[in-house]
Amino acid sequence: MKLLEGHDADVAAFVARFSPIEKPVWEPGYRAFGVIRDDGALVAGVVFSAWRPDFATVELSAVSLSRYAFRPGILVALGDYAFRKLDCFRVWSRTSIDNKPARAFLKGVGFIEEGIEGHWYGRGRHAARLRLIRPDWERRYGAMEARKAA
């Protein structure tokens, strides 16, 4: 698996197509990264949107058709983009409370669940909001980068 850059519109359309509840519409200026298999097939995508430089925050939307798509090297590259290139302090994401695989994945890569947004997707359909802040990402993935550089 490797990271695909420079195909923002295609990757964003992929993420939107597989978003289970809400079809996202991103503001101009979003940035999307794909994850492709060795045969060139797009198997995952990440969109960074709602970039707010005044607050150093960005929203992450992601979809994966393969549980192997987000390997550590891919996660480091995505975090490097958000936390170093954009100079973010906080990356946040939202998913249905019923989407247990997405919640488990986000928590597994270091996101912390901040709370539940009641009726976000309509009556009785709640959303979980999660965040990852730069110091937590650096603590978790900085050591991995240091080993890679050595």
Contacts in CASP RR format, 6 or more apart in sequence:
PFRMAT RR
TARGET T0000
AUTHOR 0000-0000-0000
METHOD contacts of the structure
MODEL  1
MKLLEGHDADVAAFVARFSPIEKPVWEPGYRAFGVIRDDGALVAGVVFSA
WRPDFATVELSAVSLSRYAFRPGILVALGDYAFRKLDCFRVWSRTSIDNK
PARAFLKGVGFIEEGIEGHWYGRGRHAARLRLIRPDWERRYGAMEARKAA
1 35 0 8 1.000
1 36 0 8 1.000
1 37 0 8 1.000
1 38 0 8 1.000
1 43 0 8 1.000
1 66 0 8 1.000
1 68 0 8 1.000
1 69 0 8 1.000
1 71 0 8 1.000
1 74 0 8 1.000
2 35 0 8 1.000
2 36 0 8 1.000
2 74 0 8 1.000
3 33 0 8 1.000
3 34 0 8 1.000
3 35 0 8 1.000
3 74 0 8 1.000
3 77 0 8 1.000
3 78 0 8 1.000
4 11 0 8 1.000
4 33 0 8 1.000
4 34 0 8 1.000
4 35 0 8 1.000
4 36 0 8 1.000
4 42 0 8 1.000
5 33 0 8 1.000
5 34 0 8 1.000
7 32 0 8 1.000
7 34 0 8 1.000
8 30 0 8 1.000
8 31 0 8 1.000
8 32 0 8 1.000
9 32 0 8 1.000
10 32 0 8 1.000
10 42 0 8 1.000
11 32 0 8 1.000
11 33 0 8 1.000
11 34 0 8 1.000
11 42 0 8 1.000
11 45 0 8 1.000
11 46 0 8 1.000
11 47 0 8 1.000
12 26 0 8 1.000
12 30 0 8 1.000
12 32 0 8 1.000
12 47 0 8 1.000
14 34 0 8 1.000
14 42 0 8 1.000
14 45 0 8 1.000
14 63 0 8 1.000
15 24 0 8 1.000
15 32 0 8 1.000
15 45 0 8 1.000
15 46 0 8 1.000
15 47 0 8 1.000
15 61 0 8 1.000
15 62 0 8 1.000
15 63 0 8 1.000
16 23 0 8 1.000
16 24 0 8 1.000
16 25 0 8 1.000
18 63 0 8 1.000
18 65 0 8 1.000
19 61 0 8 1.000
19 63 0 8 1.000
20 96 0 8 1.000
20 99 0 8 1.000
21 96 0 8 1.000
21 121 0 8 1.000
21 125 0 8 1.000
22 121 0 8 1.000
24 47 0 8 1.000
24 49 0 8 1.000
24 61 0 8 1.000
26 47 0 8 1.000
26 49 0 8 1.000
26 50 0 8 1.000
26 61 0 8 1.000
27 49 0 8 1.000
27 50 0 8 1.000
29 49 0 8 1.000
29 51 0 8 1.000
30 47 0 8 1.000
30 48 0 8 1.000
30 49 0 8 1.000
30 51 0 8 1.000
31 47 0 8 1.000
31 48 0 8 1.000
31 49 0 8 1.000
31 81 0 8 1.000
32 45 0 8 1.000
32 46 0 8 1.000
32 47 0 8 1.000
32 48 0 8 1.000
33 45 0 8 1.000
33 46 0 8 1.000
33 77 0 8 1.000
33 78 0 8 1.000
33 81 0 8 1.000
34 42 0 8 1.000
34 44 0 8 1.000
34 45 0 8 1.000
34 46 0 8 1.000
35 42 0 8 1.000
35 43 0 8 1.000
35 44 0 8 1.000
35 45 0 8 1.000
35 46 0 8 1.000
35 64 0 8 1.000
35 66 0 8 1.000
35 69 0 8 1.000
35 70 0 8 1.000
35 74 0 8 1.000
36 42 0 8 1.000
36 43 0 8 1.000
37 43 0 8 1.000
37 66 0 8 1.000
43 64 0 8 1.000
43 65 0 8 1.000
43 66 0 8 1.000
43 69 0 8 1.000
44 62 0 8 1.000
44 63 0 8 1.000
44 64 0 8 1.000
44 65 0 8 1.000
44 66 0 8 1.000
44 69 0 8 1.000
44 70 0 8 1.000
45 62 0 8 1.000
45 63 0 8 1.000
45 64 0 8 1.000
45 69 0 8 1.000
46 60 0 8 1.000
46 61 0 8 1.000
46 62 0 8 1.000
46 78 0 8 1.000
47 60 0 8 1.000
47 61 0 8 1.000
47 62 0 8 1.000
48 58 0 8 1.000
48 59 0 8 1.000
48 60 0 8 1.000
48 81 0 8 1.000
48 82 0 8 1.000
48 86 0 8 1.000
48 91 0 8 1.000
49 58 0 8 1.000
49 59 0 8 1.000
49 61 0 8 1.000
50 57 0 8 1.000
50 58 0 8 1.000
50 59 0 8 1.000
51 57 0 8 1.000
51 58 0 8 1.000
51 86 0 8 1.000
52 58 0 8 1.000
53 86 0 8 1.000
53 87 0 8 1.000
55 90 0 8 1.000
56 87 0 8 1.000
56 88 0 8 1.000
56 89 0 8 1.000
56 90 0 8 1.000
57 88 0 8 1.000
57 89 0 8 1.000
57 90 0 8 1.000
57 91 0 8 1.000
57 92 0 8 1.000
58 82 0 8 1.000
58 86 0 8 1.000
58 88 0 8 1.000
58 90 0 8 1.000
58 91 0 8 1.000
58 92 0 8 1.000
59 91 0 8 1.000
59 92 0 8 1.000
59 93 0 8 1.000
59 94 0 8 1.000
60 82 0 8 1.000
60 91 0 8 1.000
60 92 0 8 1.000
60 93 0 8 1.000
61 93 0 8 1.000
62 93 0 8 1.000
64 70 0 8 1.000
64 105 0 8 1.000
70 105 0 8 1.000
70 109 0 8 1.000
72 141 0 8 1.000
72 144 0 8 1.000
73 144 0 8 1.000
73 148 0 8 1.000
75 109 0 8 1.000
75 141 0 8 1.000
76 141 0 8 1.000
76 142 0 8 1.000
76 144 0 8 1.000
76 145 0 8 1.000
76 148 0 8 1.000
79 91 0 8 1.000
79 137 0 8 1.000
79 141 0 8 1.000
80 145 0 8 1.000
82 88 0 8 1.000
82 91 0 8 1.000
83 89 0 8 1.000
83 91 0 8 1.000
83 134 0 8 1.000
83 137 0 8 1.000
83 138 0 8 1.000
88 134 0 8 1.000
89 133 0 8 1.000
89 134 0 8 1.000
90 131 0 8 1.000
90 132 0 8 1.000
90 133 0 8 1.000
90 134 0 8 1.000
91 131 0 8 1.000
91 132 0 8 1.000
91 133 0 8 1.000
91 137 0 8 1.000
92 114 0 8 1.000
92 129 0 8 1.000
92 130 0 8 1.000
92 131 0 8 1.000
92 132 0 8 1.000
93 106 0 8 1.000
93 111 0 8 1.000
93 129 0 8 1.000
93 130 0 8 1.000
93 131 0 8 1.000
94 117 0 8 1.000
94 120 0 8 1.000
94 127 0 8 1.000
94 128 0 8 1.000
94 129 0 8 1.000
94 130 0 8 1.000
95 102 0 8 1.000
95 103 0 8 1.000
95 106 0 8 1.000
95 127 0 8 1.000
95 128 0 8 1.000
95 130 0 8 1.000
96 102 0 8 1.000
96 121 0 8 1.000
96 125 0 8 1.000
96 126 0 8 1.000
96 127 0 8 1.000
96 128 0 8 1.000
97 103 0 8 1.000
97 116 0 8 1.000
97 126 0 8 1.000
97 127 0 8 1.000
97 128 0 8 1.000
98 125 0 8 1.000
103 113 0 8 1.000
103 128 0 8 1.000
103 130 0 8 1.000
106 130 0 8 1.000
107 113 0 8 1.000
107 130 0 8 1.000
109 132 0 8 1.000
110 132 0 8 1.000
110 136 0 8 1.000
110 137 0 8 1.000
110 140 0 8 1.000
111 130 0 8 1.000
111 131 0 8 1.000
111 132 0 8 1.000
112 130 0 8 1.000
112 131 0 8 1.000
112 132 0 8 1.000
112 136 0 8 1.000
113 128 0 8 1.000
113 129 0 8 1.000
113 130 0 8 1.000
114 129 0 8 1.000
114 130 0 8 1.000
114 131 0 8 1.000
115 128 0 8 1.000
115 129 0 8 1.000
116 126 0 8 1.000
116 127 0 8 1.000
116 128 0 8 1.000
116 129 0 8 1.000
117 126 0 8 1.000
117 127 0 8 1.000
117 128 0 8 1.000
117 129 0 8 1.000
118 124 0 8 1.000
118 126 0 8 1.000
118 127 0 8 1.000
119 125 0 8 1.000
119 126 0 8 1.000
120 126 0 8 1.000
120 127 0 8 1.000
121 127 0 8 1.000
END
